[in-house]
Amino acid sequence: MNMKIIKMCMLILTVGFLLLGVAFKWKADTYKGVSASTGVMIDGEYREIGSGKIGENREQVNLFNTGGTMFWACGCITGVTWVVLCIKQKQKK
């Protein structure tokens, strides 16, 4: 294959993997839910009885965070490969 085509593919893969990583991390944030607490007012002071998250899906958060991290790792690997190919091509000239 032509070195120019390989470099272009590596650059496209790098950008694609990094964008997928961002998308997966953003989607993980949507599954984190909303913080909520319950309590009572005693003598003008709020005393918390319980707290937690409403609408949290911990399994999906972990799944999407892991996927995002894997895509970022793949993006870094293809990015480093692209840089090495660029350096090698300049040294040959």
Distance bins in CASP14 RR format, pairs under 12 A and 6 or more apart:
PFRMAT RR
TARGET T0000
AUTHOR 0000-0000-0000
RMODE 2
METHOD distances of the structure
MODEL  1
1 7 0 0 0 0 0 1 0 0 0 0 0
1 8 0 0 0 0 0 1 0 0 0 0 0
1 9 0 0 0 0 1 0 0 0 0 0 0
1 10 0 0 0 0 0 1 0 0 0 0 0
1 85 0 0 0 0 0 1 0 0 0 0 0
2 8 0 0 0 0 1 0 0 0 0 0 0
2 9 0 0 0 0 0 1 0 0 0 0 0
2 85 0 0 0 0 0 1 0 0 0 0 0
2 89 0 0 0 0 0 1 0 0 0 0 0
3 9 0 0 0 0 0 1 0 0 0 0 0
3 10 0 0 0 0 0 1 0 0 0 0 0
3 82 0 0 0 0 0 1 0 0 0 0 0
3 84 0 0 0 0 0 1 0 0 0 0 0
3 85 1 0 0 1 0 0 0 0 0 0 0
3 86 0 0 0 0 1 0 0 0 0 0 0
3 88 0 0 0 0 1 0 0 0 0 0 0
3 89 1 0 1 0 0 0 0 0 0 0 0
3 90 0 0 0 0 0 1 0 0 0 0 0
3 92 0 0 0 0 1 0 0 0 0 0 0
3 93 0 0 0 0 0 1 0 0 0 0 0
4 10 0 0 0 0 0 1 0 0 0 0 0
4 11 0 0 0 0 0 1 0 0 0 0 0
4 82 0 0 0 0 0 1 0 0 0 0 0
4 85 0 0 0 0 1 0 0 0 0 0 0
4 86 0 0 0 0 0 1 0 0 0 0 0
4 89 0 0 0 0 1 0 0 0 0 0 0
5 11 0 0 0 0 0 1 0 0 0 0 0
5 12 0 0 0 0 0 1 0 0 0 0 0
5 85 0 0 0 0 0 1 0 0 0 0 0
6 12 0 0 0 0 0 1 0 0 0 0 0
6 13 0 0 0 0 0 1 0 0 0 0 0
6 78 0 0 0 0 0 1 0 0 0 0 0
6 81 0 0 0 0 1 0 0 0 0 0 0
6 82 0 0 0 0 1 0 0 0 0 0 0
6 84 0 0 0 0 0 1 0 0 0 0 0
6 85 1 0 0 1 0 0 0 0 0 0 0
6 86 0 0 0 0 0 1 0 0 0 0 0
6 88 0 0 0 0 0 1 0 0 0 0 0
6 89 0 0 0 0 1 0 0 0 0 0 0
7 13 0 0 0 0 0 1 0 0 0 0 0
7 14 0 0 0 0 0 1 0 0 0 0 0
7 78 0 0 0 0 0 1 0 0 0 0 0
7 79 0 0 0 0 0 1 0 0 0 0 0
7 81 0 0 0 0 1 0 0 0 0 0 0
7 82 1 0 0 1 0 0 0 0 0 0 0
7 83 0 0 0 0 1 0 0 0 0 0 0
7 84 0 0 0 0 0 1 0 0 0 0 0
7 85 1 0 1 0 0 0 0 0 0 0 0
7 86 1 0 0 1 0 0 0 0 0 0 0
7 87 0 0 0 0 0 1 0 0 0 0 0
7 88 0 0 0 0 1 0 0 0 0 0 0
7 89 1 0 0 1 0 0 0 0 0 0 0
7 90 0 0 0 0 0 1 0 0 0 0 0
8 14 0 0 0 0 0 1 0 0 0 0 0
8 15 0 0 0 0 0 1 0 0 0 0 0
8 78 0 0 0 0 0 1 0 0 0 0 0
8 82 0 0 0 0 1 0 0 0 0 0 0
8 85 0 0 0 0 0 1 0 0 0 0 0
8 86 0 0 0 0 0 1 0 0 0 0 0
9 15 0 0 0 0 0 1 0 0 0 0 0
9 16 0 0 0 0 0 1 0 0 0 0 0
9 78 0 0 0 0 1 0 0 0 0 0 0
9 79 0 0 0 0 0 1 0 0 0 0 0
9 81 0 0 0 0 0 1 0 0 0 0 0
9 82 0 0 0 0 1 0 0 0 0 0 0
9 85 0 0 0 0 0 1 0 0 0 0 0
10 16 0 0 0 0 0 1 0 0 0 0 0
10 17 0 0 0 0 0 1 0 0 0 0 0
10 74 0 0 0 0 0 1 0 0 0 0 0
10 75 0 0 0 0 1 0 0 0 0 0 0
10 76 0 0 0 0 0 1 0 0 0 0 0
10 77 0 0 0 0 1 0 0 0 0 0 0
10 78 1 0 1 0 0 0 0 0 0 0 0
10 79 1 0 0 1 0 0 0 0 0 0 0
10 80 0 0 0 0 1 0 0 0 0 0 0
10 81 1 0 1 0 0 0 0 0 0 0 0
10 82 1 1 0 0 0 0 0 0 0 0 0
10 83 0 0 0 0 1 0 0 0 0 0 0
10 84 0 0 0 0 1 0 0 0 0 0 0
10 85 1 0 0 1 0 0 0 0 0 0 0
10 86 0 0 0 0 1 0 0 0 0 0 0
10 89 0 0 0 0 0 1 0 0 0 0 0
11 17 0 0 0 0 0 1 0 0 0 0 0
11 18 0 0 0 0 0 1 0 0 0 0 0
11 75 0 0 0 0 0 1 0 0 0 0 0
11 78 0 0 0 0 1 0 0 0 0 0 0
11 79 1 0 0 1 0 0 0 0 0 0 0
11 81 0 0 0 0 1 0 0 0 0 0 0
11 82 1 0 1 0 0 0 0 0 0 0 0
11 83 0 0 0 0 1 0 0 0 0 0 0
11 85 0 0 0 0 1 0 0 0 0 0 0
11 86 0 0 0 0 1 0 0 0 0 0 0
12 18 0 0 0 0 0 1 0 0 0 0 0
12 19 0 0 0 0 0 1 0 0 0 0 0
12 75 0 0 0 0 0 1 0 0 0 0 0
12 78 0 0 0 0 1 0 0 0 0 0 0
12 79 0 0 0 0 0 1 0 0 0 0 0
12 82 0 0 0 0 1 0 0 0 0 0 0
13 19 0 0 0 0 0 1 0 0 0 0 0
13 20 0 0 0 0 0 1 0 0 0 0 0
13 71 0 0 0 0 0 1 0 0 0 0 0
13 74 1 0 0 1 0 0 0 0 0 0 0
13 75 1 0 0 1 0 0 0 0 0 0 0
13 76 0 0 0 0 0 1 0 0 0 0 0
13 77 0 0 0 0 1 0 0 0 0 0 0
13 78 1 0 1 0 0 0 0 0 0 0 0
13 79 0 0 0 0 1 0 0 0 0 0 0
13 80 0 0 0 0 0 1 0 0 0 0 0
13 81 0 0 0 0 1 0 0 0 0 0 0
13 82 0 0 0 0 1 0 0 0 0 0 0
14 20 0 0 0 0 0 1 0 0 0 0 0
14 21 0 0 0 0 0 1 0 0 0 0 0
14 71 0 0 0 0 0 1 0 0 0 0 0
14 72 0 0 0 0 0 1 0 0 0 0 0
14 73 0 0 0 0 0 1 0 0 0 0 0
14 74 0 0 0 0 1 0 0 0 0 0 0
14 75 1 0 1 0 0 0 0 0 0 0 0
14 76 0 0 0 0 1 0 0 0 0 0 0
14 77 0 0 0 0 1 0 0 0 0 0 0
14 78 1 0 1 0 0 0 0 0 0 0 0
14 79 1 0 1 0 0 0 0 0 0 0 0
14 80 0 0 0 0 1 0 0 0 0 0 0
14 81 0 0 0 0 1 0 0 0 0 0 0
14 82 1 0 1 0 0 0 0 0 0 0 0
14 83 0 0 0 0 1 0 0 0 0 0 0
14 85 0 0 0 0 0 1 0 0 0 0 0
14 86 0 0 0 0 0 1 0 0 0 0 0
15 21 0 0 0 0 0 1 0 0 0 0 0
15 22 0 0 0 0 0 1 0 0 0 0 0
15 71 0 0 0 0 0 1 0 0 0 0 0
15 74 0 0 0 0 0 1 0 0 0 0 0
15 75 0 0 0 0 1 0 0 0 0 0 0
15 78 0 0 0 0 1 0 0 0 0 0 0
15 79 0 0 0 0 1 0 0 0 0 0 0
15 82 0 0 0 0 0 1 0 0 0 0 0
16 22 0 0 0 0 1 0 0 0 0 0 0
16 23 0 0 0 0 1 0 0 0 0 0 0
16 24 0 0 0 0 0 1 0 0 0 0 0
16 71 0 0 0 0 1 0 0 0 0 0 0
16 72 0 0 0 0 0 1 0 0 0 0 0
16 74 0 0 0 0 1 0 0 0 0 0 0
16 75 1 0 0 1 0 0 0 0 0 0 0
16 78 0 0 0 0 1 0 0 0 0 0 0
16 79 0 0 0 0 0 1 0 0 0 0 0
17 23 0 0 0 0 0 1 0 0 0 0 0
17 24 0 0 0 0 0 1 0 0 0 0 0
17 67 0 0 0 0 0 1 0 0 0 0 0
17 68 0 0 0 0 1 0 0 0 0 0 0
17 69 0 0 0 0 0 1 0 0 0 0 0
17 70 0 0 0 0 1 0 0 0 0 0 0
17 71 1 0 1 0 0 0 0 0 0 0 0
17 72 1 0 0 1 0 0 0 0 0 0 0
17 73 0 0 0 0 1 0 0 0 0 0 0
17 74 1 0 1 0 0 0 0 0 0 0 0
17 75 1 1 0 0 0 0 0 0 0 0 0
17 76 0 0 0 0 1 0 0 0 0 0 0
17 77 0 0 0 0 1 0 0 0 0 0 0
17 78 1 0 0 1 0 0 0 0 0 0 0
17 79 0 0 0 0 1 0 0 0 0 0 0
17 81 0 0 0 0 0 1 0 0 0 0 0
17 82 0 0 0 0 0 1 0 0 0 0 0
18 24 0 0 0 0 0 1 0 0 0 0 0
18 25 0 0 0 0 0 1 0 0 0 0 0
18 68 0 0 0 0 1 0 0 0 0 0 0
18 71 1 0 0 1 0 0 0 0 0 0 0
18 72 1 0 0 1 0 0 0 0 0 0 0
18 73 0 0 0 0 0 1 0 0 0 0 0
18 74 0 0 0 0 1 0 0 0 0 0 0
18 75 1 0 1 0 0 0 0 0 0 0 0
18 76 0 0 0 0 1 0 0 0 0 0 0
18 77 0 0 0 0 0 1 0 0 0 0 0
18 78 0 0 0 0 1 0 0 0 0 0 0
18 79 0 0 0 0 1 0 0 0 0 0 0
18 82 0 0 0 0 0 1 0 0 0 0 0
19 25 0 0 0 0 0 1 0 0 0 0 0
19 26 0 0 0 0 0 1 0 0 0 0 0
19 68 0 0 0 0 0 1 0 0 0 0 0
19 71 0 0 0 0 1 0 0 0 0 0 0
19 72 0 0 0 0 0 1 0 0 0 0 0
19 74 0 0 0 0 0 1 0 0 0 0 0
19 75 0 0 0 0 1 0 0 0 0 0 0
20 26 0 0 0 0 0 1 0 0 0 0 0
20 27 0 0 0 0 0 1 0 0 0 0 0
20 64 0 0 0 0 0 1 0 0 0 0 0
20 67 0 0 0 0 1 0 0 0 0 0 0
20 68 1 0 0 1 0 0 0 0 0 0 0
20 69 0 0 0 0 0 1 0 0 0 0 0
20 70 0 0 0 0 1 0 0 0 0 0 0
20 71 1 0 1 0 0 0 0 0 0 0 0
20 72 0 0 0 0 1 0 0 0 0 0 0
20 73 0 0 0 0 0 1 0 0 0 0 0
20 74 0 0 0 0 1 0 0 0 0 0 0
20 75 0 0 0 0 1 0 0 0 0 0 0
20 78 0 0 0 0 0 1 0 0 0 0 0
21 27 0 0 0 0 1 0 0 0 0 0 0
21 28 0 0 0 0 1 0 0 0 0 0 0
21 64 0 0 0 0 1 0 0 0 0 0 0
21 65 0 0 0 0 1 0 0 0 0 0 0
21 66 0 0 0 0 0 1 0 0 0 0 0
21 67 1 0 0 1 0 0 0 0 0 0 0
21 68 1 0 1 0 0 0 0 0 0 0 0
21 69 1 0 0 1 0 0 0 0 0 0 0
21 70 0 0 0 0 1 0 0 0 0 0 0
21 71 1 1 0 0 0 0 0 0 0 0 0
21 72 1 0 1 0 0 0 0 0 0 0 0
21 73 0 0 0 0 1 0 0 0 0 0 0
21 74 0 0 0 0 1 0 0 0 0 0 0
21 75 0 0 0 0 1 0 0 0 0 0 0
21 76 0 0 0 0 0 1 0 0 0 0 0
22 28 0 0 0 0 0 1 0 0 0 0 0
22 29 0 0 0 0 0 1 0 0 0 0 0
22 64 0 0 0 0 0 1 0 0 0 0 0
22 67 0 0 0 0 0 1 0 0 0 0 0
22 68 0 0 0 0 1 0 0 0 0 0 0
22 69 0 0 0 0 0 1 0 0 0 0 0
22 71 0 0 0 0 1 0 0 0 0 0 0
22 72 0 0 0 0 1 0 0 0 0 0 0
22 75 0 0 0 0 0 1 0 0 0 0 0
23 29 0 0 0 0 0 1 0 0 0 0 0
23 30 0 0 0 0 0 1 0 0 0 0 0
23 64 0 0 0 0 1 0 0 0 0 0 0
23 67 0 0 0 0 0 1 0 0 0 0 0
23 68 0 0 0 0 1 0 0 0 0 0 0
23 71 0 0 0 0 1 0 0 0 0 0 0
23 72 0 0 0 0 0 1 0 0 0 0 0
24 30 0 0 0 0 0 1 0 0 0 0 0
24 31 0 0 0 0 0 1 0 0 0 0 0
24 60 0 0 0 0 0 1 0 0 0 0 0
24 61 0 0 0 0 0 1 0 0 0 0 0
24 62 0 0 0 0 0 1 0 0 0 0 0
24 63 0 0 0 0 1 0 0 0 0 0 0
24 64 1 0 1 0 0 0 0 0 0 0 0
24 65 1 0 0 1 0 0 0 0 0 0 0
24 66 0 0 0 0 1 0 0 0 0 0 0
24 67 1 0 1 0 0 0 0 0 0 0 0
24 68 1 1 0 0 0 0 0 0 0 0 0
24 69 0 0 0 0 1 0 0 0 0 0 0
24 70 0 0 0 0 1 0 0 0 0 0 0
24 71 1 0 0 1 0 0 0 0 0 0 0
24 72 0 0 0 0 1 0 0 0 0 0 0
24 73 0 0 0 0 0 1 0 0 0 0 0
24 74 0 0 0 0 0 1 0 0 0 0 0
25 31 0 0 0 0 0 1 0 0 0 0 0
25 32 0 0 0 0 0 1 0 0 0 0 0
25 61 0 0 0 0 0 1 0 0 0 0 0
25 63 0 0 0 0 0 1 0 0 0 0 0
25 64 1 0 0 1 0 0 0 0 0 0 0
25 65 1 0 0 1 0 0 0 0 0 0 0
25 66 0 0 0 0 0 1 0 0 0 0 0
25 67 0 0 0 0 1 0 0 0 0 0 0
25 68 1 0 1 0 0 0 0 0 0 0 0
25 69 0 0 0 0 1 0 0 0 0 0 0
25 70 0 0 0 0 0 1 0 0 0 0 0
25 71 0 0 0 0 1 0 0 0 0 0 0
25 72 0 0 0 0 1 0 0 0 0 0 0
26 32 0 0 0 0 0 1 0 0 0 0 0
26 61 0 0 0 0 0 1 0 0 0 0 0
26 64 0 0 0 0 1 0 0 0 0 0 0
26 65 0 0 0 0 0 1 0 0 0 0 0
26 68 0 0 0 0 1 0 0 0 0 0 0
26 71 0 0 0 0 0 1 0 0 0 0 0
27 57 0 0 0 0 0 1 0 0 0 0 0
27 60 0 0 0 0 1 0 0 0 0 0 0
27 61 0 0 0 0 1 0 0 0 0 0 0
27 63 0 0 0 0 1 0 0 0 0 0 0
27 64 1 0 1 0 0 0 0 0 0 0 0
27 65 0 0 0 0 1 0 0 0 0 0 0
27 66 0 0 0 0 0 1 0 0 0 0 0
27 67 0 0 0 0 1 0 0 0 0 0 0
27 68 0 0 0 0 1 0 0 0 0 0 0
27 71 0 0 0 0 0 1 0 0 0 0 0
28 56 0 0 0 0 0 1 0 0 0 0 0
28 57 0 0 0 0 1 0 0 0 0 0 0
28 58 0 0 0 0 0 1 0 0 0 0 0
28 59 0 0 0 0 0 1 0 0 0 0 0
28 60 1 0 0 1 0 0 0 0 0 0 0
28 61 1 0 1 0 0 0 0 0 0 0 0
28 62 0 0 0 0 1 0 0 0 0 0 0
28 63 1 0 0 1 0 0 0 0 0 0 0
28 64 1 1 0 0 0 0 0 0 0 0 0
28 65 1 0 1 0 0 0 0 0 0 0 0
28 66 0 0 0 0 1 0 0 0 0 0 0
28 67 0 0 0 0 1 0 0 0 0 0 0
28 68 1 0 0 1 0 0 0 0 0 0 0
28 69 0 0 0 0 1 0 0 0 0 0 0
28 71 0 0 0 0 0 1 0 0 0 0 0
29 56 0 0 0 0 0 1 0 0 0 0 0
29 57 0 0 0 0 0 1 0 0 0 0 0
29 60 0 0 0 0 0 1 0 0 0 0 0
29 61 0 0 0 0 1 0 0 0 0 0 0
29 64 0 0 0 0 1 0 0 0 0 0 0
29 65 0 0 0 0 1 0 0 0 0 0 0
29 68 0 0 0 0 0 1 0 0 0 0 0
30 55 0 0 0 0 0 1 0 0 0 0 0
30 56 0 0 0 0 0 1 0 0 0 0 0
30 57 0 0 0 0 1 0 0 0 0 0 0
30 60 0 0 0 0 1 0 0 0 0 0 0
30 61 0 0 0 0 1 0 0 0 0 0 0
30 64 0 0 0 0 1 0 0 0 0 0 0
30 65 0 0 0 0 0 1 0 0 0 0 0
31 53 0 0 0 0 0 1 0 0 0 0 0
31 55 0 0 0 0 1 0 0 0 0 0 0
31 56 1 0 0 1 0 0 0 0 0 0 0
31 57 1 0 1 0 0 0 0 0 0 0 0
31 58 0 0 0 0 1 0 0 0 0 0 0
31 59 0 0 0 0 1 0 0 0 0 0 0
31 60 1 0 1 0 0 0 0 0 0 0 0
31 61 1 0 1 0 0 0 0 0 0 0 0
31 62 0 0 0 0 1 0 0 0 0 0 0
31 63 0 0 0 0 1 0 0 0 0 0 0
31 64 1 0 0 1 0 0 0 0 0 0 0
31 65 0 0 0 0 1 0 0 0 0 0 0
32 52 0 0 0 0 0 1 0 0 0 0 0
32 53 1 0 0 1 0 0 0 0 0 0 0
32 54 0 0 0 0 0 1 0 0 0 0 0
32 55 0 0 0 0 1 0 0 0 0 0 0
32 56 1 0 0 1 0 0 0 0 0 0 0
32 57 0 0 0 0 1 0 0 0 0 0 0
32 58 0 0 0 0 1 0 0 0 0 0 0
32 60 0 0 0 0 1 0 0 0 0 0 0
32 61 1 0 1 0 0 0 0 0 0 0 0
32 62 0 0 0 0 0 1 0 0 0 0 0
32 64 0 0 0 0 0 1 0 0 0 0 0
32 65 0 0 0 0 0 1 0 0 0 0 0
33 52 0 0 0 0 1 0 0 0 0 0 0
33 53 1 0 1 0 0 0 0 0 0 0 0
33 54 1 0 0 1 0 0 0 0 0 0 0
33 55 1 0 1 0 0 0 0 0 0 0 0
33 56 1 0 1 0 0 0 0 0 0 0 0
33 57 1 0 0 1 0 0 0 0 0 0 0
33 58 0 0 0 0 1 0 0 0 0 0 0
33 60 0 0 0 0 0 1 0 0 0 0 0
33 61 0 0 0 0 1 0 0 0 0 0 0
34 51 0 0 0 0 0 1 0 0 0 0 0
34 52 0 0 0 0 1 0 0 0 0 0 0
34 53 1 0 0 1 0 0 0 0 0 0 0
34 54 1 0 1 0 0 0 0 0 0 0 0
34 55 1 0 0 1 0 0 0 0 0 0 0
34 56 0 0 0 0 1 0 0 0 0 0 0
35 48 0 0 0 0 0 1 0 0 0 0 0
35 50 0 0 0 0 0 1 0 0 0 0 0
35 51 1 0 0 1 0 0 0 0 0 0 0
35 52 1 0 0 1 0 0 0 0 0 0 0
35 53 1 0 1 0 0 0 0 0 0 0 0
35 54 1 0 0 1 0 0 0 0 0 0 0
35 55 0 0 0 0 0 1 0 0 0 0 0
35 56 0 0 0 0 1 0 0 0 0 0 0
36 48 0 0 0 0 0 1 0 0 0 0 0
36 49 0 0 0 0 0 1 0 0 0 0 0
36 50 0 0 0 0 1 0 0 0 0 0 0
36 51 1 0 0 1 0 0 0 0 0 0 0
36 52 1 0 1 0 0 0 0 0 0 0 0
36 53 1 0 0 1 0 0 0 0 0 0 0
36 54 1 0 1 0 0 0 0 0 0 0 0
36 55 0 0 0 0 1 0 0 0 0 0 0
36 56 0 0 0 0 0 1 0 0 0 0 0
37 46 0 0 0 0 1 0 0 0 0 0 0
37 47 0 0 0 0 0 1 0 0 0 0 0
37 48 1 0 1 0 0 0 0 0 0 0 0
37 49 1 0 0 1 0 0 0 0 0 0 0
37 50 1 0 1 0 0 0 0 0 0 0 0
37 51 1 1 0 0 0 0 0 0 0 0 0
37 52 1 0 0 1 0 0 0 0 0 0 0
37 53 0 0 0 0 0 1 0 0 0 0 0
37 54 0 0 0 0 0 1 0 0 0 0 0
38 46 0 0 0 0 0 1 0 0 0 0 0
38 47 0 0 0 0 0 1 0 0 0 0 0
38 48 1 0 0 1 0 0 0 0 0 0 0
38 49 1 0 1 0 0 0 0 0 0 0 0
38 50 1 0 1 0 0 0 0 0 0 0 0
38 51 1 0 0 1 0 0 0 0 0 0 0
38 52 0 0 0 0 1 0 0 0 0 0 0
38 54 0 0 0 0 0 1 0 0 0 0 0
39 45 0 0 0 0 0 1 0 0 0 0 0
39 46 1 0 0 1 0 0 0 0 0 0 0
39 47 1 0 0 1 0 0 0 0 0 0 0
39 48 1 0 1 0 0 0 0 0 0 0 0
39 49 1 0 1 0 0 0 0 0 0 0 0
39 50 1 0 0 1 0 0 0 0 0 0 0
39 51 0 0 0 0 1 0 0 0 0 0 0
40 46 1 0 0 1 0 0 0 0 0 0 0
40 47 1 0 1 0 0 0 0 0 0 0 0
40 48 0 0 0 0 1 0 0 0 0 0 0
40 49 1 0 0 1 0 0 0 0 0 0 0
40 50 0 0 0 0 0 1 0 0 0 0 0
41 47 1 0 0 1 0 0 0 0 0 0 0
41 48 0 0 0 0 0 1 0 0 0 0 0
41 49 0 0 0 0 0 1 0 0 0 0 0
42 48 0 0 0 0 0 1 0 0 0 0 0
42 49 0 0 0 0 0 1 0 0 0 0 0
52 58 0 0 0 0 0 1 0 0 0 0 0
53 61 0 0 0 0 0 1 0 0 0 0 0
55 61 0 0 0 0 0 1 0 0 0 0 0
56 62 0 0 0 0 0 1 0 0 0 0 0
57 63 0 0 0 0 1 0 0 0 0 0 0
57 64 0 0 0 0 1 0 0 0 0 0 0
58 64 0 0 0 0 0 1 0 0 0 0 0
58 65 0 0 0 0 0 1 0 0 0 0 0
59 65 0 0 0 0 0 1 0 0 0 0 0
59 66 0 0 0 0 0 1 0 0 0 0 0
60 66 0 0 0 0 0 1 0 0 0 0 0
60 67 0 0 0 0 0 1 0 0 0 0 0
61 67 0 0 0 0 0 1 0 0 0 0 0
61 68 0 0 0 0 0 1 0 0 0 0 0
62 68 0 0 0 0 0 1 0 0 0 0 0
62 69 0 0 0 0 0 1 0 0 0 0 0
63 69 0 0 0 0 0 1 0 0 0 0 0
63 70 0 0 0 0 0 1 0 0 0 0 0
64 70 0 0 0 0 0 1 0 0 0 0 0
64 71 0 0 0 0 0 1 0 0 0 0 0
65 71 0 0 0 0 0 1 0 0 0 0 0
65 72 0 0 0 0 0 1 0 0 0 0 0
66 72 0 0 0 0 0 1 0 0 0 0 0
66 73 0 0 0 0 0 1 0 0 0 0 0
67 73 0 0 0 0 1 0 0 0 0 0 0
67 74 0 0 0 0 1 0 0 0 0 0 0
68 74 0 0 0 0 1 0 0 0 0 0 0
68 75 0 0 0 0 0 1 0 0 0 0 0
68 76 0 0 0 0 0 1 0 0 0 0 0
69 75 0 0 0 0 0 1 0 0 0 0 0
69 76 0 0 0 0 0 1 0 0 0 0 0
70 76 0 0 0 0 0 1 0 0 0 0 0
70 77 0 0 0 0 0 1 0 0 0 0 0
71 77 0 0 0 0 0 1 0 0 0 0 0
71 78 0 0 0 0 0 1 0 0 0 0 0
72 78 0 0 0 0 0 1 0 0 0 0 0
72 79 0 0 0 0 0 1 0 0 0 0 0
73 79 0 0 0 0 0 1 0 0 0 0 0
73 80 0 0 0 0 0 1 0 0 0 0 0
74 80 0 0 0 0 0 1 0 0 0 0 0
74 81 0 0 0 0 0 1 0 0 0 0 0
75 81 0 0 0 0 1 0 0 0 0 0 0
75 82 0 0 0 0 1 0 0 0 0 0 0
75 83 0 0 0 0 0 1 0 0 0 0 0
76 82 0 0 0 0 0 1 0 0 0 0 0
76 83 0 0 0 0 0 1 0 0 0 0 0
77 83 0 0 0 0 0 1 0 0 0 0 0
77 84 0 0 0 0 0 1 0 0 0 0 0
78 84 0 0 0 0 0 1 0 0 0 0 0
78 85 0 0 0 0 0 1 0 0 0 0 0
79 85 0 0 0 0 1 0 0 0 0 0 0
79 86 0 0 0 0 1 0 0 0 0 0 0
80 86 0 0 0 0 0 1 0 0 0 0 0
80 87 0 0 0 0 0 1 0 0 0 0 0
81 87 0 0 0 0 0 1 0 0 0 0 0
81 88 0 0 0 0 0 1 0 0 0 0 0
82 88 0 0 0 0 0 1 0 0 0 0 0
82 89 0 0 0 0 0 1 0 0 0 0 0
83 89 0 0 0 0 0 1 0 0 0 0 0
83 90 0 0 0 0 0 1 0 0 0 0 0
84 90 0 0 0 0 0 1 0 0 0 0 0
84 91 0 0 0 0 0 1 0 0 0 0 0
85 91 0 0 0 0 0 1 0 0 0 0 0
85 92 0 0 0 0 0 1 0 0 0 0 0
86 92 0 0 0 0 0 1 0 0 0 0 0
86 93 0 0 0 0 0 1 0 0 0 0 0
87 93 0 0 0 0 0 1 0 0 0 0 0
END
